[in-house]
């Protein structure tokens, strides 16, 4: 049985390559049927804001990658509700509708469920 993997994405989509790399790892894991989850934490919650204008920042839009997650079998998607609230983001109307909102306490239990954790 393959080991489960949790990717924690902590970077805003425009702050460098880490957000894209986290999504690439998750998509690759999903393509190989790896039990994989993705948690958006800290500034990573900004990846879930709808209708971002990546061209204005001369960045590549990540929304297509986000929308592809279910097609790759990635269904364990989580967002830290505390991180979203601290940044003034509502957890309704996010770019991913199937994301589960977790508290800091829930995140500790989530991390314990996975065999391996990668933070980007």
Buried (B, 14 or more C-beta within 10 A) or exposed (E): EEEBBBBBBBBBBBEEEBBBBBBBBBBEBBEEEBBBBBBBBBBBBBBBBEEBEEEEEEBEEBBEBBEBBBEBBBEBBBBBBBBBEEEEBEBEEBBBEEBBBBEEEBBEEBBEEBEEBBBB
